[in-house]
Amino acid sequence: MTRDQSEPAGTPRSERAERAVDIAVRAGNRLGLRADEPRVLHDMFNVLVHLAPHPVVVRVPSLALVPAEELAVKQRRELDVVGWLADAGAPVVRPSPLVPREPVECDGRSLVFWEYVDEKDPMREAAADGMEALEDRFVEQTGWAVELHTLLAHYPGELPALSPLVPTLAPLLEALRKDPQGLTPAELDRAEQEYAVLEAFVADLPGRCPATRIQALHGDGPSYNLLRTADGHLFSDFEDVTRGPVEWDLALVAPRAVAEYERVSGRPVDRSLLGFMEGARLLQIVGALAVVPSMPELGPMTAPTIDLWRQRAPLTADVLGH
């Protein structure tokens, strides 16, 4: 696993990245891995540390939002799903074969070890060619997600329904009541009302979506969490793996990308359900404001999406049209 933000030589690391490198190296040493030249590949919610010269990347949570034991439960689901996909020959970044396929606790953090992938044509290069080129890329990658969904439809294990939303959002919205991060009391009320709608939806998912296939999903936008390599593309970052309609994985992609998904799959996307999932995705980003005190750079990054949520009609079950 890699990302397109690999640090150039001599680049100063953030404090959280330095801490993550220290944790990753010590955890790797315990597993018999010598990391003589550790490199930070990505520094955000998670810090990805390449334990060079080994072809191993350690994902270190940069924010301790939940206890390590609780996070490990989520990570085991991820490893089970990705391991199953990898064993079936699916195009995914595999768990590292050099260590046991399980989370590793170190300094109160739960870590996961992945195989290092040499990425070609990283996102920043596509972005440099302009927004149209960037959209073209995501359109193509959304079409590739059809293959992933087809494979995931046969996953035999148990997964919670739409777990990135319920119950994940509840403590974040509660935290925003204490520190609103610019949200008004009326907006906080709206967010909580929307969450109540989602709770009811998730509690009766088959009943609310009687004509929709409920299946295993990537959970966090496979069109975006994908690496291009010299040998093809690989899906990555299955942290939010869950069960639900494919419309959740398509939320907030461009209309052209949805049309490409329909073309490749030969199946129509439920537009009313997609609209509901997009409202849910926006609420998820509102909940992320609770993290801003620990990660200030997140505020400006989410501001355009928060404005989009404000401009959109509140989420209700009526939007489903069923």
C-alpha positions as CSV (number, residue, x, y, z in Angstrom):
1,M,0.0,0.0,0.0
2,T,1.3,3.4,-0.8
3,R,0.0,6.9,-1.5
4,D,1.0,9.8,-3.7
5,Q,2.2,12.0,-0.8
6,S,5.5,10.2,-0.2
7,E,7.9,12.6,1.5
8,P,10.8,13.9,-0.6
9,A,14.2,13.6,0.9
10,G,14.8,16.2,3.6
11,T,11.2,17.1,4.1
12,P,10.4,17.8,7.8
13,R,7.8,15.5,9.3
14,S,4.8,16.6,11.3
15,E,4.8,15.6,15.0
16,R,2.2,13.0,14.4
17,A,4.2,11.5,11.5
18,E,7.4,11.3,13.7
19,R,5.4,9.6,16.4
20,A,3.8,7.2,13.8
21,V,7.3,6.3,12.4
22,D,8.6,5.5,15.9
23,I,5.6,3.3,16.6
24,A,5.7,1.5,13.2
25,V,9.4,0.8,13.5
26,R,9.1,-0.6,17.0
27,A,6.1,-2.7,16.1
28,G,8.0,-4.0,13.0
29,N,11.0,-4.8,15.0
30,R,8.9,-7.0,17.3
31,L,7.8,-8.9,14.2
32,G,11.4,-9.4,12.9
33,L,11.3,-6.5,10.4
34,R,14.3,-4.2,10.3
35,A,13.3,-0.7,9.1
36,D,16.6,1.0,8.3
37,E,15.0,3.7,6.1
38,P,11.4,4.3,7.1
39,R,9.5,6.6,4.9
40,V,6.2,8.4,5.4
41,L,3.9,7.8,2.4
42,H,0.8,9.6,3.7
43,D,0.0,11.8,6.7
44,M,-3.6,12.4,7.6
45,F,-6.2,10.5,9.6
46,N,-3.7,7.6,9.2
47,V,0.0,7.8,8.7
48,L,1.3,5.2,6.3
49,V,4.9,4.2,7.0
50,H,7.0,2.2,4.6
51,L,9.3,0.0,6.5
52,A,12.0,0.2,3.9
53,P,13.8,-1.8,2.7
54,H,11.1,-4.3,3.5
55,P,8.0,-4.3,1.1
56,V,5.8,-3.5,4.1
57,V,3.6,-0.5,4.9
58,V,2.2,0.0,8.4
59,R,-1.0,2.0,8.8
60,V,-0.8,3.9,12.0
61,P,-3.9,5.7,13.2
62,S,-3.0,9.4,13.9
63,L,-6.1,10.0,16.0
64,A,-7.1,7.8,18.8
65,L,-10.9,8.2,18.2
66,V,-11.7,4.8,19.7
67,P,-9.8,2.4,22.1
68,A,-7.3,0.2,20.3
69,E,-9.4,-2.9,21.2
70,E,-12.4,-1.5,19.4
71,L,-10.4,-0.4,16.4
72,A,-8.9,-3.9,16.2
73,V,-12.3,-5.4,15.8
74,K,-12.9,-3.2,12.8
75,Q,-9.4,-4.0,11.4
76,R,-10.0,-7.7,11.7
77,R,-13.1,-7.3,9.5
78,E,-11.0,-5.4,7.0
79,L,-8.2,-8.0,7.0
80,D,-10.8,-10.8,6.6
81,V,-12.4,-9.2,3.6
82,V,-9.2,-8.0,1.9
83,G,-7.5,-11.3,2.6
84,W,-10.5,-13.2,1.1
85,L,-10.4,-10.9,-2.0
86,A,-6.6,-11.3,-2.4
87,D,-6.8,-15.1,-2.1
88,A,-9.4,-15.0,-4.8
89,G,-7.0,-13.1,-7.1
90,A,-8.9,-9.7,-6.8
91,P,-7.1,-6.5,-7.7
92,V,-6.5,-5.3,-4.1
93,V,-3.5,-4.2,-2.0
94,R,-2.8,-7.4,0.0
95,P,-2.1,-7.7,3.7
96,S,1.6,-8.2,4.1
97,P,2.6,-11.9,3.8
98,L,5.7,-11.2,6.0
99,V,3.6,-10.8,9.2
100,P,0.6,-12.6,10.7
101,R,-2.7,-11.4,9.2
102,E,-4.0,-9.6,12.3
103,P,-3.8,-6.2,13.9
104,V,-0.8,-5.4,16.1
105,E,-1.1,-3.2,19.2
106,C,1.8,-0.8,20.0
107,D,1.7,2.2,22.4
108,G,-2.1,2.1,22.6
109,R,-2.5,2.1,18.8
110,S,-3.8,-0.8,16.7
111,L,-1.7,-1.2,13.5
112,V,-2.2,-3.1,10.3
113,F,0.6,-4.3,8.0
114,W,0.1,-4.2,4.2
115,E,2.2,-5.1,1.1
116,Y,4.1,-2.2,-0.4
117,V,2.9,-1.2,-3.8
118,D,4.9,0.9,-6.3
119,E,2.3,3.4,-7.5
120,K,2.5,4.8,-11.1
121,D,0.6,7.9,-12.3
122,P,-0.3,9.2,-8.8
123,M,-3.3,11.5,-8.3
124,R,-1.3,14.7,-8.1
125,E,-0.1,14.2,-11.6
126,A,-3.6,13.7,-12.9
127,A,-4.7,16.8,-11.0
128,A,-2.0,18.9,-12.6
129,D,-3.7,18.2,-16.0
130,G,-6.9,20.0,-14.9
131,M,-10.3,19.2,-13.5
132,E,-11.5,17.5,-16.7
133,A,-8.6,15.1,-16.7
134,L,-9.2,14.4,-13.1
135,E,-12.9,13.7,-13.7
136,D,-12.0,11.4,-16.6
137,R,-9.8,9.4,-14.3
138,F,-12.6,9.0,-11.7
139,V,-15.1,8.1,-14.4
140,E,-12.8,5.3,-15.5
141,Q,-12.1,4.1,-12.0
142,T,-15.8,4.1,-11.1
143,G,-16.3,1.6,-14.0
144,W,-13.5,-0.6,-12.5
145,A,-15.5,-0.7,-9.2
146,V,-18.0,-2.9,-10.9
147,E,-15.5,-5.8,-10.8
148,L,-14.9,-5.2,-7.1
149,H,-18.6,-5.1,-6.3
150,T,-19.2,-8.3,-8.3
151,L,-16.6,-10.1,-6.2
152,L,-17.7,-8.6,-2.9
153,A,-21.3,-9.8,-3.6
154,H,-20.0,-13.4,-2.9
155,Y,-18.2,-12.5,0.4
156,P,-19.3,-15.2,2.8
157,G,-18.6,-13.4,6.1
158,E,-20.8,-11.3,8.4
159,L,-20.5,-7.5,8.2
160,P,-22.5,-4.7,10.0
161,A,-24.8,-2.6,7.9
162,L,-23.6,0.8,6.9
163,S,-21.3,1.0,9.9
164,P,-19.5,4.2,8.7
165,L,-22.8,5.9,9.5
166,V,-24.4,4.0,12.4
167,P,-23.2,4.0,15.1
168,T,-20.0,5.8,14.1
169,L,-21.6,9.2,13.6
170,A,-23.4,9.3,17.0
171,P,-20.3,10.2,19.2
172,L,-19.1,12.7,16.7
173,L,-22.4,14.6,16.7
174,E,-22.4,14.5,20.5
175,A,-19.0,16.0,20.5
176,L,-20.1,18.8,18.2
177,R,-22.8,19.7,20.7
178,K,-20.0,20.6,23.1
179,D,-17.7,22.2,20.4
180,P,-19.9,23.1,17.4
181,Q,-17.0,24.1,15.0
182,G,-19.1,26.9,13.5
183,L,-22.4,25.0,13.3
184,T,-25.4,26.9,14.5
185,P,-27.9,25.3,17.1
186,A,-30.3,24.9,14.2
187,E,-27.7,23.1,12.1
188,L,-26.8,20.8,15.1
189,D,-30.5,20.0,15.4
190,R,-30.7,19.2,11.7
191,A,-27.7,16.9,11.9
192,E,-29.2,15.0,14.8
193,Q,-32.5,14.7,13.0
194,E,-30.8,13.4,9.9
195,Y,-28.9,10.8,12.0
196,A,-32.2,9.6,13.5
197,V,-33.4,9.1,9.9
198,L,-30.3,7.0,9.2
199,E,-30.7,5.0,12.3
200,A,-34.2,4.0,11.3
201,F,-33.0,3.3,7.7
202,V,-30.1,1.0,8.8
203,A,-32.3,-0.8,11.4
204,D,-34.6,-2.0,8.6
205,L,-32.3,-2.0,5.6
206,P,-33.9,-4.9,3.6
207,G,-37.4,-3.4,4.3
208,R,-36.3,0.1,3.2
209,C,-34.6,-1.2,0.1
210,P,-36.8,-4.2,-1.0
211,A,-35.7,-4.2,-4.6
212,T,-32.0,-3.5,-3.9
213,R,-29.2,-6.1,-3.4
214,I,-27.6,-5.7,0.0
215,Q,-24.0,-6.9,-0.1
216,A,-20.5,-6.4,1.1
217,L,-19.0,-3.0,0.1
218,H,-15.7,-1.2,0.1
219,G,-17.4,1.4,2.3
220,D,-15.3,4.5,1.6
221,G,-15.5,5.2,-2.2
222,P,-13.6,2.6,-4.2
223,S,-13.4,5.1,-7.1
224,Y,-11.0,7.2,-5.0
225,N,-9.2,4.5,-3.0
226,L,-7.4,2.9,-5.8
227,L,-3.7,2.7,-6.9
228,R,-2.4,2.5,-10.4
229,T,0.6,0.3,-10.9
230,A,2.7,-0.9,-13.8
231,D,0.7,-4.1,-13.7
232,G,-2.8,-2.6,-13.4
233,H,-5.0,-1.1,-10.7
234,L,-5.4,-2.2,-7.1
235,F,-8.2,-1.2,-4.7
236,S,-7.0,-0.1,-1.2
237,D,-8.1,1.3,2.1
238,F,-11.0,-1.0,3.1
239,E,-11.1,0.4,6.7
240,D,-14.9,1.1,6.4
241,V,-15.8,-2.2,4.8
242,T,-19.5,-2.7,5.5
243,R,-22.7,-4.1,4.1
244,G,-25.3,-2.1,2.1
245,P,-26.4,-1.0,-1.4
246,V,-23.8,-0.3,-4.0
247,E,-25.2,3.3,-4.0
248,W,-23.3,3.9,-0.8
249,D,-20.0,3.3,-2.6
250,L,-21.1,5.6,-5.4
251,A,-22.2,8.5,-3.3
252,L,-20.8,11.9,-4.5
253,V,-19.2,10.6,-7.6
254,A,-19.9,12.7,-10.8
255,P,-23.0,11.9,-12.9
256,R,-20.7,10.7,-15.7
257,A,-19.1,8.3,-13.3
258,V,-22.5,6.9,-12.3
259,A,-23.4,6.4,-16.0
260,E,-20.1,4.6,-16.5
261,Y,-20.9,2.3,-13.6
262,E,-24.2,1.5,-15.2
263,R,-22.6,0.9,-18.6
264,V,-20.0,-1.5,-17.3
265,S,-22.4,-3.3,-14.9
266,G,-25.4,-3.4,-17.2
267,R,-27.6,-2.5,-14.2
268,P,-29.3,0.7,-13.4
269,V,-28.3,2.7,-10.3
270,D,-31.3,3.6,-8.1
271,R,-31.2,7.4,-8.3
272,S,-33.5,8.0,-5.3
273,L,-31.4,5.7,-3.2
274,L,-28.2,7.3,-4.5
275,G,-29.6,10.7,-3.5
276,F,-30.3,9.4,0.0
277,M,-26.8,7.9,0.3
278,E,-25.3,11.2,-0.9
279,G,-27.1,13.0,1.9
280,A,-25.8,10.4,4.3
281,R,-22.3,11.0,3.0
282,L,-22.6,14.7,3.5
283,L,-23.7,14.1,7.1
284,Q,-20.7,11.9,7.6
285,I,-18.5,14.8,6.6
286,V,-20.3,17.1,9.0
287,G,-19.5,14.7,11.7
288,A,-15.8,14.9,10.8
289,L,-15.8,18.5,12.1
290,A,-15.6,16.9,15.5
291,V,-12.0,15.9,14.6
292,V,-10.9,19.5,13.7
293,P,-9.6,20.4,17.2
294,S,-7.1,17.5,16.9
295,M,-6.5,18.1,13.1
296,P,-7.0,21.8,12.3
297,E,-6.1,21.4,8.6
298,L,-9.4,19.4,8.2
299,G,-11.5,22.5,8.7
300,P,-10.6,24.2,5.4
301,M,-10.6,20.9,3.6
302,T,-14.2,20.1,4.5
303,A,-15.6,23.7,4.2
304,P,-16.9,23.4,0.6
305,T,-18.7,20.1,1.4
306,I,-20.2,21.6,4.6
307,D,-21.5,24.4,2.5
308,L,-23.0,21.9,0.1
309,W,-24.8,20.2,3.0
310,R,-26.2,23.5,4.2
311,Q,-27.6,24.2,0.7
312,R,-29.2,20.8,0.4
313,A,-32.6,19.9,1.7
314,P,-32.5,18.0,5.0
315,L,-32.2,14.3,4.7
316,T,-35.5,12.5,5.1
317,A,-36.7,9.0,4.2
318,D,-39.1,10.6,1.7
319,V,-36.3,11.1,-0.7
320,L,-36.2,7.4,-1.3
321,G,-39.4,7.5,-3.2
322,H,-40.3,3.9,-2.3
